[in-house]
């Protein structure tokens, strides 16, 4: 019975640590870029786009599709980095297991 109590305490402590790590993810950001840095997208650890920066040289009124592609690529780059950040931060609690809905 004593082992069960100890295990429950450890589980509770791990849950508290995981909640804290998830809260910290909200304050962390990553950047995705494209076009050699002409488009930069900043995303939080919770995958919320914080900002999009477009340098003037990326804007060509005759080639709007290029700008759309640059923005799309930068957003996808930032989201991939946010996934990596979450996996790194939360992975220490799951030992690399993918737990659906956790992050």
Number of C-alpha atoms within 10 A of each C-alpha: 6 7 8 9 10 11 12 12 12 12 12 12 12 14 13 12 14 19 13 11 15 18 13 13 19 14 10 14 19 21 21 22 23 19 15 8 15 18 23 24 25 23 25 21 26 20 19 14 17 12 11 16 13 16 10 9 8 17 14 11 9 7 10 12 11 15 19 12 13 22 24 16 19 24 23 16 20 26 24 17 20 25 16 15 19 20 17 12 18 21 17 11 15 14 8 11 11 11 9 6 5 10 14
